[in-house]
Amino acid sequence: MMNYLVKYKKKWNAMSPVAKSSMAMIFAKFFQKGLSMISGPVFTRIMSSSEYGIISTFTSWQSVLYIIATLNMASGVFNNGMIDFKKDRESFTYSIMCLANLCTFLCMGVYFLFYRWLNPLFDMPVSLMAVMLLYFIFTPAYNYWMGKQRFEYRYKGITAVTIVTSLLSFVLSVVCVLMASDQYKAVTKVMAAESVSIGIGVFFFISIIIKAKGKIKFAYWKYALEFNLPLIPHYLSMYVLSSSDRIMISKLINTSATAVYNVAYTVAGIMLIFWNAVDASYAPWIYQQMERKNYQSIKVRGNQVLLFFSGLTILCTLFAPEIICILAPESYHSGIYVIPSVAAGVFFTACYSLYMRLELYLKKTKTVMAATCSVAVLNLVLNYIFIPEFGFVAAGYTTLVCYGLLAFFHYCCVRHLGFSHVYDNKRILGLSCFVVLITVIISEIYSYMMIRYSLIAILGLIMVIKRKEIVKMLKK
């Protein structure tokens, strides 16, 4: 046992900082997602469906309003600021935190002035809106801290804080809901869970103020606004692109079809955990390599990232029937035909993100906005045309087409900017065509179990033969 641990430690130490950070983030994200999946069945059993519906409403509005109330700067301008103001990072972080708070206070003023008209729209108690606004004030500080840690590949702190906050939030929520009366269970659950995030945010909020010595530089406000304002429509469009299919299936077919589609879409959620963890480490790395003009390294890593996600896409597609059997009863099994398209859609998410990172580094945020908004509108149109004709399976393919177009648009933008040489575009095109072709073929052989298992065996054999190359790639 001890020899095994020593061997494992040596392998871990041999990994690059980016690989260590990505692996740690994947572990933390899966722990967080695992608790989230466990919490669903727990809370549906200790509270009524109407009360649980309030929680879903809160979560949905929180995702949208966070973008508007905080300008979502941790996901946009922050990485650029870490490069452009590397000698003044503390002051930059504090300045944009104050800007985010100013936006939140403006939104707060609008809400409390017009809450009689806005509350029917939000369909939530005023107490929950107040909690949400507190969340918007303090959690950006936590996100900036995480962004800075990722930029410096300090994965231990992020991993520890993510695990502790997730566990504390879950346990505190369960205890408080069990103690609350029936009519206040939803409010109690939200307050318990959000109090953990707010508490952590307060700690980092104070820490940022102390480190920056309370000095705001308004030049950073101008820098952040010019960069991030065009990205607000982009973030909102991405939300539409990822959520509109389920809403339209409910409207154009029925809620039962949405339930089947949603279970299948869980696979995309699992794959996105991998991508978000990899991207969290890859984004700071690519900014640093672009600054050094180390294009060859970006090209090699880009190929490796997409090769990894193409393999993950094919694996998820091959095991679709087994995945659905684990996630849901037999009545949901028609959802297996959604998995190939949504899995391939995540592959194209990785593709377009690689190109988009170059655009964000070059501060071409308007082109990012134009591409995403156009594709989001196209997705709505395609869903409206094809869902009534072909059912909920069509939604997966319309989303796949849109993500593929988004990758192509971002490639065209990067080429126009004169940076198409940064990635191996021919290999990316070839890999993209292969992923689409193989996922379509696999979706046609679900009825032929022996053929599918033979493909799984062949893929497993290839992975065994190429295991040294795979391990080497992961270390890098």
C-alpha positions in Angstrom: 0.0 0.0 0.0 2.8 2.4 1.0 4.7 1.6 -2.2 1.6 2.3 -4.3 1.2 5.7 -2.6 4.9 6.6 -3.2 4.5 5.6 -6.8 1.4 7.6 -7.2 3.1 10.6 -5.6 6.0 10.4 -8.0 3.5 10.4 -10.9 1.7 13.3 -9.5 4.9 15.3 -9.0 5.9 14.6 -12.6 2.7 16.3 -13.9 2.8 19.9 -15.2 1.2 22.6 -13.0 -1.6 22.9 -15.6 -2.3 19.2 -15.5 -2.3 19.1 -11.6 -4.7 22.1 -11.5 -7.0 20.5 -14.1 -7.1 17.2 -12.2 -7.7 18.8 -8.9 -10.5 21.0 -10.4 -12.1 17.9 -12.0 -12.1 16.1 -8.6 -13.6 19.2 -6.8 -16.2 19.8 -9.5 -17.3 16.1 -9.4 -17.5 16.2 -5.7 -19.7 19.4 -5.9 -21.8 17.9 -8.7 -22.1 14.6 -6.9 -23.5 16.4 -3.8 -25.9 18.3 -6.0 -27.2 15.1 -7.6 -27.6 13.6 -4.1 -29.4 16.7 -2.8 -32.1 16.5 -5.5 -33.7 13.2 -4.3 -33.1 14.3 -0.6 -35.0 17.6 -0.9 -37.8 16.2 -3.1 -38.5 13.8 -0.2 -38.5 16.3 2.6 -40.4 19.1 1.0 -43.5 19.5 -1.3 -43.2 19.9 -5.1 -44.4 23.5 -4.9 -41.8 24.4 -2.3 -39.1 22.6 -4.4 -40.3 24.5 -7.4 -39.5 27.8 -5.7 -35.9 26.6 -5.3 -35.7 25.8 -9.1 -37.1 29.3 -9.9 -34.6 30.9 -7.6 -31.7 29.0 -9.2 -32.8 29.9 -12.7 -33.2 33.6 -12.0 -29.9 33.7 -10.0 -28.0 32.5 -13.1 -29.5 35.1 -15.4 -29.5 38.1 -13.0 -25.9 37.4 -11.8 -24.7 38.3 -15.3 -26.5 41.6 -15.3 -26.0 42.6 -11.6 -22.2 41.9 -11.5 -21.3 42.2 -15.2 -19.8 38.6 -14.8 -16.3 40.1 -14.8 -14.7 37.0 -13.2 -15.5 35.1 -16.5 -14.4 37.8 -18.8 -12.1 40.7 -18.2 -10.4 39.2 -15.1 -7.9 37.1 -17.0 -6.9 40.0 -19.3 -6.4 42.1 -16.2 -4.1 39.5 -14.7 -1.9 39.8 -17.8 -2.1 43.6 -18.4 -1.7 44.6 -14.8 0.4 41.8 -13.4 2.3 44.2 -11.2 -0.9 45.7 -9.7 -3.2 42.7 -9.5 -4.5 43.5 -6.0 -5.6 47.0 -6.9 -7.1 45.8 -10.2 -9.1 43.1 -8.4 -10.4 45.5 -5.7 -11.3 48.1 -8.4 -13.4 45.8 -10.5 -15.0 44.3 -7.3 -16.2 47.8 -6.4 -17.5 48.3 -10.0 -19.4 45.0 -9.7 -20.8 46.2 -6.3 -21.9 49.5 -7.9 -23.8 47.6 -10.6 -25.4 45.4 -7.9 -26.5 48.4 -5.9 -28.0 50.1 -9.0 -30.0 46.8 -9.7 -31.0 46.7 -6.0 -32.3 50.3 -6.3 -34.3 49.4 -9.4 -35.8 46.3 -7.7 -36.9 48.0 -4.5 -38.4 50.9 -6.4 -40.4 48.7 -8.7 -40.7 45.5 -6.7 -44.5 45.5 -6.8 -44.3 45.1 -10.6 -41.2 42.9 -10.7 -42.2 40.4 -8.1 -44.9 38.8 -10.3 -42.3 38.3 -13.0 -39.7 36.7 -10.6 -42.4 34.7 -8.8 -40.4 34.7 -5.5 -40.8 36.2 -2.0 -39.0 39.5 -1.3 -36.9 37.7 1.3 -35.3 35.5 -1.4 -34.6 38.4 -3.7 -32.8 40.1 -0.8 -30.7 37.0 -0.3 -29.9 36.9 -4.0 -28.8 40.6 -3.9 -26.5 39.8 -0.9 -25.1 36.9 -2.9 -24.4 39.3 -5.8 -22.5 41.7 -3.5 -20.1 39.2 -1.9 -19.6 36.2 -4.1 -17.8 38.1 -6.9 -14.9 38.4 -4.4 -14.8 34.7 -4.0 -14.8 34.2 -7.8 -11.9 36.7 -8.2 -9.9 34.9 -5.6 -10.5 31.6 -7.4 -9.6 33.2 -10.7 -6.3 34.5 -9.3 -5.5 31.1 -7.7 -6.1 29.4 -11.1 -3.9 31.9 -12.8 -1.1 31.0 -10.5 -2.0 27.3 -10.5 -2.6 27.2 -6.8 -5.1 24.4 -7.0 -4.9 23.2 -3.3 -6.8 26.2 -1.9 -9.5 26.1 -4.6 -10.0 22.4 -4.1 -10.3 22.6 -0.3 -12.6 25.6 -0.3 -14.9 24.0 -3.0 -15.2 20.7 -1.1 -15.7 22.3 2.3 -18.3 24.9 1.1 -20.2 22.3 -0.9 -20.4 19.9 2.0 -21.3 22.6 4.5 -24.0 24.0 2.3 -25.6 20.6 1.8 -25.5 19.5 5.5 -26.7 22.9 6.7 -29.5 23.0 4.2 -30.8 19.5 5.1 -30.7 20.3 8.9 -32.5 23.6 8.5 -35.2 22.3 6.1 -35.9 19.4 8.5 -36.4 22.0 11.4 -38.5 24.4 9.3 -42.3 24.4 9.1 -43.8 23.2 5.8 -44.6 26.6 4.4 -41.1 28.0 4.9 -39.0 25.0 3.8 -38.0 26.6 0.4 -37.0 29.9 1.9 -35.1 28.1 4.6 -33.2 25.9 2.2 -32.2 28.8 0.0 -31.1 31.0 3.0 -29.1 28.1 4.5 -27.3 27.3 1.2 -26.7 30.9 0.2 -25.5 31.9 3.7 -22.4 29.6 3.2 -21.6 31.2 -0.2 -22.2 34.7 1.2 -20.1 34.0 4.3 -17.1 32.8 2.2 -17.6 35.8 0.0 -17.5 38.2 2.9 -14.1 36.7 4.0 -12.6 37.2 0.6 -14.3 40.6 0.2 -12.5 41.8 3.3 -9.3 40.1 2.2 -9.3 41.9 -1.1 -9.9 45.3 0.5 -7.0 44.8 2.9 -4.6 43.7 0.3 -5.5 46.6 -2.0 -5.4 49.0 0.9 -8.8 50.3 -0.2 -7.4 52.2 -3.2 -9.7 52.3 -6.3 -8.3 53.1 -9.7 -11.0 54.4 -11.9 -8.9 53.7 -15.0 -9.5 50.0 -14.3 -13.3 50.7 -14.4 -13.0 52.1 -17.9 -10.9 49.2 -18.9 -13.3 46.6 -17.5 -16.5 48.3 -18.9 -15.0 48.6 -22.4 -14.1 44.9 -22.3 -17.0 43.3 -20.5 -20.1 45.3 -21.6 -20.2 43.7 -25.1 -19.9 40.3 -23.4 -23.1 40.7 -21.4 -25.3 39.8 -24.5 -22.8 36.9 -25.1 -23.3 35.4 -21.6 -27.1 35.8 -21.9 -27.1 34.2 -25.4 -25.1 31.3 -24.1 -27.8 30.8 -21.4 -30.4 30.8 -24.1 -28.4 28.4 -26.2 -28.1 25.9 -23.3 -31.6 26.2 -21.9 -34.1 27.2 -24.7 -34.4 23.6 -26.0 -36.0 22.4 -22.8 -38.4 25.3 -22.6 -39.4 24.9 -26.2 -39.9 21.1 -25.9 -42.3 21.8 -23.0 -44.2 24.4 -25.1 -44.2 22.5 -28.4 -44.6 18.9 -27.2 -45.2 18.3 -23.5 -43.4 18.2 -20.1 -42.9 14.4 -20.3 -40.8 14.8 -23.4 -38.8 17.5 -21.5 -38.2 15.1 -18.6 -36.8 12.5 -21.0 -34.6 15.1 -22.8 -33.4 16.5 -19.5 -32.2 13.1 -18.2 -30.3 12.5 -21.4 -28.8 16.1 -21.2 -27.3 15.1 -17.8 -24.6 13.4 -19.8 -23.7 16.8 -21.3 -23.6 18.2 -17.8 -21.1 15.5 -16.7 -18.9 16.2 -19.8 -19.1 20.0 -19.1 -17.7 19.4 -15.6 -14.6 18.0 -17.4 -14.5 20.9 -19.8 -15.0 23.6 -17.2 -12.3 22.1 -15.0 -9.8 21.9 -17.9 -10.8 25.4 -19.2 -10.3 26.9 -15.8 -6.6 26.0 -16.0 -6.2 26.2 -19.7 -7.5 29.8 -19.9 -4.8 31.4 -17.8 -2.1 29.2 -19.4 -3.1 30.3 -23.0 -3.0 33.9 -22.0 0.5 33.5 -20.7 1.6 31.6 -23.8 0.1 34.2 -26.1 2.0 36.9 -24.2 5.2 35.0 -24.8 4.2 34.3 -28.4 4.7 30.5 -27.7 2.3 29.5 -30.5 3.7 26.0 -31.0 3.0 25.0 -27.5 -0.6 26.3 -27.8 -1.0 24.2 -31.0 0.2 21.0 -29.4 -1.9 21.5 -26.3 -5.0 22.4 -28.3 -4.7 19.2 -30.3 -4.3 17.2 -27.0 -7.3 18.8 -25.4 -9.6 18.1 -28.4 -8.3 14.6 -28.8 -9.2 13.9 -25.1 -12.7 15.4 -25.6 -13.3 13.5 -28.8 -12.5 10.2 -26.9 -14.8 11.3 -24.1 -17.6 12.0 -26.6 -17.3 8.6 -28.3 -17.2 6.8 -24.9 -20.4 8.6 -23.7 -22.1 7.8 -27.0 -21.1 4.1 -26.9 -22.4 3.7 -23.3 -25.6 5.8 -23.8 -28.0 2.8 -23.1 -26.2 1.9 -19.9 -26.0 5.5 -18.8 -29.8 6.0 -19.2 -30.4 2.7 -17.4 -28.5 4.0 -14.4 -30.1 7.5 -14.5 -33.7 6.6 -15.0 -36.4 3.9 -15.4 -37.3 2.2 -18.7 -39.9 4.9 -19.6 -36.9 7.3 -20.2 -34.9 5.0 -22.5 -35.9 6.8 -25.6 -33.5 9.5 -24.3 -30.5 7.4 -25.5 -30.9 8.9 -29.0 -30.3 12.4 -27.6 -27.0 11.5 -26.0 -24.9 11.3 -29.3 -25.9 14.9 -30.3 -25.5 16.5 -26.9 -22.1 14.8 -26.3 -20.9 16.0 -29.7 -22.2 19.4 -28.8 -19.9 19.5 -25.8 -17.0 18.6 -28.1 -17.8 21.6 -30.2 -18.0 23.7 -27.0 -14.4 22.8 -26.5 -13.6 23.7 -30.1 -15.1 27.2 -30.1 -13.8 27.9 -26.6 -10.2 27.4 -27.8 -10.7 30.0 -30.6 -12.7 32.3 -28.4 -9.9 32.5 -25.8 -7.7 34.0 -28.5 -10.4 36.6 -29.3 -10.7 37.5 -25.6 -7.0 37.8 -25.2 -7.0 40.2 -28.2 -9.9 42.1 -26.6 -12.2 41.5 -29.6 -15.3 41.1 -27.4 -17.7 42.5 -30.0 -17.0 39.7 -32.4 -17.6 37.2 -29.6 -21.0 38.9 -28.8 -22.0 38.9 -32.5 -21.2 35.2 -33.0 -23.0 34.0 -29.9 -26.1 36.2 -30.3 -26.5 35.1 -34.0 -26.3 31.5 -33.1 -28.7 31.8 -30.2 -31.3 33.3 -32.5 -30.7 30.6 -35.0 -31.1 27.9 -32.4 -34.6 29.3 -31.4 -35.6 29.3 -35.1 -34.4 25.7 -35.7 -36.0 24.4 -32.6 -39.3 26.0 -33.6 -39.1 24.4 -37.0 -37.8 20.9 -36.2 -39.1 20.0 -32.7 -42.8 19.7 -33.8 -41.7 17.7 -36.9 -39.2 15.3 -35.4 -39.7 15.4 -31.6 -37.4 16.2 -28.7 -34.4 14.3 -30.4 -34.3 17.2 -32.9 -33.4 19.6 -30.2 -30.1 17.8 -29.6 -29.2 18.0 -33.2 -30.2 21.7 -33.6 -28.0 22.5 -30.6 -25.2 20.5 -32.2 -25.5 22.4 -35.4 -25.4 25.7 -33.6 -22.3 24.8 -31.5 -20.6 23.6 -34.7 -21.5 26.9 -36.4 -20.2 28.8 -33.4 -16.9 27.0 -33.6 -16.7 27.9 -37.3 -17.6 31.6 -36.7 -14.9 31.9 -34.0 -12.4 30.3 -36.4 -13.3 32.8 -39.1 -12.8 35.7 -36.6 -9.4 34.4 -35.5 -8.4 33.9 -39.1 -9.5 37.5 -39.9 -7.4 38.7 -37.0 -4.3 36.9 -38.4 -4.0 34.3 -35.7 -5.3 31.2 -37.4 -1.8 29.7 -37.3 -2.0 29.3 -33.5 -4.0 26.1 -33.9 -3.8 23.1 -36.2 -7.0 24.0 -38.1 -6.9 21.0 -40.5 -6.5 18.5 -37.7 -9.3 20.2 -35.8 -11.6 20.1 -38.9 -10.7 16.4 -39.4 -11.3 15.5 -35.8 -14.7 17.4 -35.8 -15.9 15.6 -38.9 -14.8 12.2 -37.4 -16.6 12.9 -34.1 -19.9 13.9 -35.9 -19.7 10.9 -38.2 -18.9 8.3 -35.5 -21.6 9.6 -33.1 -24.2 9.4 -35.9 -23.1 5.9 -36.8 -23.2 4.7 -33.1 -26.7 6.2 -32.7 -27.8 3.9 -35.5 -26.5 0.7 -33.9 -28.0 0.9 -30.4 -30.3 -2.0 -31.4 -27.3 -4.2 -32.3 -25.8 -4.9 -29.0 -23.0 -7.2 -30.3 -21.7 -4.6 -32.7 -21.7 -1.9 -30.1 -19.9 -4.1 -27.6 -17.4 -5.0 -30.2 -16.7 -1.3 -30.8 -16.3 -0.8 -27.1 -13.8 -3.7 -26.9 -11.8 -2.3 -29.9 -11.7 1.1 -28.3 -10.6 -0.4 -25.0 -7.9 -2.4 -26.7 -6.6 0.8 -28.4 -6.5 2.6 -25.0 -4.5 -0.3 -23.5 -2.0 -0.3 -26.4 -1.7 3.5 -26.3 -1.8 3.8 -22.5 1.7 5.2 -22.2 1.0 7.9 -24.8 -2.4 8.7 -23.0 -0.7 9.0 -19.6 2.0 11.2 -21.1 -0.5 13.5 -22.7 -2.5 13.8 -19.4 0.7 14.6 -17.5 1.3 17.5 -19.9 
